[in-house]
Amino acid sequence: MDTLSRRRFLKLSGAAAVAATAPMLTMEQIAQAAQMRPLPLGTPILVVITLYGGNDGLNTVVPYTDPIYSQARPDVSYSPSDLLPLDNQLALNGSMTGIKSLWDQKKVAIVRGVGYPDPDLSHFTSMAIWQSASPIHQVNSGWLGRWLDTQPRDPMLAISLGSVLPPLLAGNSVAGSALPLGGIVVPTGTLALDCQRISSVSRQDSTLMASAATSLRNLFDLSSTITPILKQPAPQPLDLPAASGGVAGGSSDLQQQLDVVAKLVAAGSPTRIWAVSLGGFDTHANEKGAQSALLGNVSGSIARFMSQMRATNREKDVVIMVYSEFGRRVKANASQGTDHGTSGPVFVIGDRIKGGFYGDQPSLTNLIAGDLAVTTDFRDVYASLIEGILKSPADTVLGNWKGRTDFLVKT
């Protein structure tokens, strides 16, 4: 391929190569980075699980002894026999046996009534607020992206599973990286040879052209390294029962994402933040069966992942946070579902966690326009994770926010 056509190609595709393929190429470097500069043992790792759609907190952490709960949603509420009691007031959804087991081990903090001032019932607006951590002023960066802005530039620091980077990992000057679940597919044959030829950096290249060429070269140099890791089985859970030849709990997209995270954490990836997600929680109709199945997937996937971590030397390093953009209304609708609401529980899980309840349980009698009050600001949770897990001053991300939630074991 001659220099002119090479230059034309890089000029036309340079921006796309840098913006679109660089995050994937960065993930190609994970295995090599794990070998060359593995994350030191004892370094805390944060796994963020986003539940898209607005999970119904009242049917997740259930106030089963409050008669108003069943009166407000007679066709959507659960009877005590269908639940997993946590104390004499609250219980977990009956499908959440995995998280209940972790709760019994004092490894689950349930932060109650979490939200933000003047809640917005739009999925997009509320999720933007949660991911930016800016309830009042619109900003173009995510809370974890702003943490990345304060760190030495390293595309391995924060990784999202999937082809689209979530806003929470977008900073003002840098961003996290995205790893497609299927890995990276490189060209073959004549096209591969042409791509390899144009991937050599020339002194005549502009900065953008050189970046595009380097990205393309890295794709071929490193794709063979991570692909074998992604094809390997995930770490085998140590203490989960087998059923029908596999681990009990079934399979889900969330489980697939966490399996990839487990492989790369076990390999020593120098990654401090992992982001995964599950959708489907917008339960306007026929909620009980749908949400219960989703929560079972979440619970089973987390229990499996924590068991996988126990099979590695990273068991005490990983902390998981589970959140959704809002809860649901207290009163059921006419379709045996619930509509967009306000506050809900946040789960923080791991060996570094002091298990128990945090924050006040929202009252079912003192509602605000039919919705639960917010009793804990989500920035209290974020600030505690930034300081305790990411080991950074919270004010670099959240300004002068003073609230904290004391769910971390002192180290």
ChimeraX attribute file (.defattr): number of C-alpha atoms within 10 A of each C-alpha:
attribute: neighborCount
match mode: 1-to-1
recipient: residues
	/A:1	10
	/A:2	8
	/A:3	11
	/A:4	9
	/A:5	11
	/A:6	19
	/A:7	19
	/A:8	12
	/A:9	14
	/A:10	23
	/A:11	17
	/A:12	12
	/A:13	15
	/A:14	23
	/A:15	15
	/A:16	13
	/A:17	21
	/A:18	20
	/A:19	11
	/A:20	14
	/A:21	19
	/A:22	22
	/A:23	25
	/A:24	22
	/A:25	27
	/A:26	23
	/A:27	27
	/A:28	24
	/A:29	21
	/A:30	28
	/A:31	25
	/A:32	18
	/A:33	19
	/A:34	19
	/A:35	13
	/A:36	12
	/A:37	12
	/A:38	17
	/A:39	20
	/A:40	11
	/A:41	12
	/A:42	12
	/A:43	16
	/A:44	20
	/A:45	23
	/A:46	22
	/A:47	22
	/A:48	19
	/A:49	21
	/A:50	20
	/A:51	22
	/A:52	19
	/A:53	21
	/A:54	29
	/A:55	29
	/A:56	30
	/A:57	25
	/A:58	24
	/A:59	26
	/A:60	22
	/A:61	24
	/A:62	25
	/A:63	26
	/A:64	23
	/A:65	14
	/A:66	13
	/A:67	10
	/A:68	16
	/A:69	21
	/A:70	19
	/A:71	14
	/A:72	16
	/A:73	19
	/A:74	14
	/A:75	17
	/A:76	23
	/A:77	21
	/A:78	19
	/A:79	12
	/A:80	16
	/A:81	9
	/A:82	13
	/A:83	21
	/A:84	18
	/A:85	19
	/A:86	16
	/A:87	9
	/A:88	9
	/A:89	12
	/A:90	20
	/A:91	22
	/A:92	23
	/A:93	25
	/A:94	20
	/A:95	22
	/A:96	23
	/A:97	19
	/A:98	20
	/A:99	23
	/A:100	22
	/A:101	14
	/A:102	20
	/A:103	19
	/A:104	12
	/A:105	13
	/A:106	17
	/A:107	21
	/A:108	27
	/A:109	24
	/A:110	20
	/A:111	24
	/A:112	23
	/A:113	26
	/A:114	32
	/A:115	28
	/A:116	24
	/A:117	14
	/A:118	10
	/A:119	19
	/A:120	18
	/A:121	18
	/A:122	15
	/A:123	17
	/A:124	12
	/A:125	15
	/A:126	21
	/A:127	22
	/A:128	22
	/A:129	24
	/A:130	22
	/A:131	22
	/A:132	26
	/A:133	23
	/A:134	18
	/A:135	20
	/A:136	10
	/A:137	9
	/A:138	12
	/A:139	14
	/A:140	14
	/A:141	22
	/A:142	25
	/A:143	25
	/A:144	24
	/A:145	25
	/A:146	22
	/A:147	23
	/A:148	25
	/A:149	17
	/A:150	15
	/A:151	11
	/A:152	8
	/A:153	12
	/A:154	15
	/A:155	22
	/A:156	22
	/A:157	19
	/A:158	24
	/A:159	28
	/A:160	27
	/A:161	22
	/A:162	19
	/A:163	16
	/A:164	13
	/A:165	18
	/A:166	23
	/A:167	20
	/A:168	25
	/A:169	27
	/A:170	25
	/A:171	21
	/A:172	14
	/A:173	12
	/A:174	19
	/A:175	28
	/A:176	26
	/A:177	29
	/A:178	28
	/A:179	23
	/A:180	15
	/A:181	15
	/A:182	11
	/A:183	18
	/A:184	18
	/A:185	10
	/A:186	13
	/A:187	14
	/A:188	10
	/A:189	7
	/A:190	9
	/A:191	11
	/A:192	12
	/A:193	13
	/A:194	14
	/A:195	19
	/A:196	18
	/A:197	17
	/A:198	22
	/A:199	23
	/A:200	14
	/A:201	16
	/A:202	13
	/A:203	6
	/A:204	9
	/A:205	15
	/A:206	15
	/A:207	10
	/A:208	16
	/A:209	26
	/A:210	21
	/A:211	20
	/A:212	29
	/A:213	28
	/A:214	18
	/A:215	22
	/A:216	24
	/A:217	19
	/A:218	18
	/A:219	25
	/A:220	19
	/A:221	14
	/A:222	18
	/A:223	23
	/A:224	15
	/A:225	15
	/A:226	18
	/A:227	16
	/A:228	10
	/A:229	16
	/A:230	18
	/A:231	12
	/A:232	10
	/A:233	11
	/A:234	19
	/A:235	20
	/A:236	18
	/A:237	19
	/A:238	14
	/A:239	14
	/A:240	17
	/A:241	11
	/A:242	11
	/A:243	10
	/A:244	7
	/A:245	7
	/A:246	11
	/A:247	16
	/A:248	13
	/A:249	21
	/A:250	13
	/A:251	13
	/A:252	16
	/A:253	16
	/A:254	21
	/A:255	23
	/A:256	16
	/A:257	22
	/A:258	26
	/A:259	21
	/A:260	23
	/A:261	24
	/A:262	23
	/A:263	21
	/A:264	21
	/A:265	25
	/A:266	19
	/A:267	19
	/A:268	22
	/A:269	25
	/A:270	25
	/A:271	24
	/A:272	20
	/A:273	24
	/A:274	25
	/A:275	26
	/A:276	22
	/A:277	21
	/A:278	19
	/A:279	15
	/A:280	13
	/A:281	19
	/A:282	22
	/A:283	22
	/A:284	16
	/A:285	16
	/A:286	15
	/A:287	22
	/A:288	19
	/A:289	10
	/A:290	16
	/A:291	22
	/A:292	17
	/A:293	14
	/A:294	21
	/A:295	22
	/A:296	22
	/A:297	23
	/A:298	26
	/A:299	22
	/A:300	26
	/A:301	25
	/A:302	22
	/A:303	25
	/A:304	26
	/A:305	23
	/A:306	27
	/A:307	19
	/A:308	24
	/A:309	23
	/A:310	17
	/A:311	16
	/A:312	18
	/A:313	13
	/A:314	22
	/A:315	20
	/A:316	19
	/A:317	19
	/A:318	22
	/A:319	24
	/A:320	21
	/A:321	20
	/A:322	19
	/A:323	22
	/A:324	28
	/A:325	30
	/A:326	30
	/A:327	31
	/A:328	26
	/A:329	24
	/A:330	26
	/A:331	21
	/A:332	22
	/A:333	16
	/A:334	12
	/A:335	14
	/A:336	17
	/A:337	23
	/A:338	25
	/A:339	19
	/A:340	22
	/A:341	25
	/A:342	29
	/A:343	31
	/A:344	30
	/A:345	28
	/A:346	23
	/A:347	16
	/A:348	26
	/A:349	28
	/A:350	24
	/A:351	20
	/A:352	23
	/A:353	20
	/A:354	20
	/A:355	22
	/A:356	15
	/A:357	16
	/A:358	18
	/A:359	17
	/A:360	14
	/A:361	21
	/A:362	21
	/A:363	16
	/A:364	19
	/A:365	11
	/A:366	11
	/A:367	13
	/A:368	11
	/A:369	8
	/A:370	14
	/A:371	22
	/A:372	26
	/A:373	25
	/A:374	24
	/A:375	20
	/A:376	27
	/A:377	20
	/A:378	23
	/A:379	24
	/A:380	18
	/A:381	20
	/A:382	21
	/A:383	23
	/A:384	21
	/A:385	23
	/A:386	21
	/A:387	14
	/A:388	20
	/A:389	20
	/A:390	19
	/A:391	12
	/A:392	17
	/A:393	16
	/A:394	23
	/A:395	13
	/A:396	14
	/A:397	23
	/A:398	20
	/A:399	9
	/A:400	9
	/A:401	12
	/A:402	11
	/A:403	15
	/A:404	18
	/A:405	18
	/A:406	17
	/A:407	24
	/A:408	20
	/A:409	11
	/A:410	9
	/A:411	5
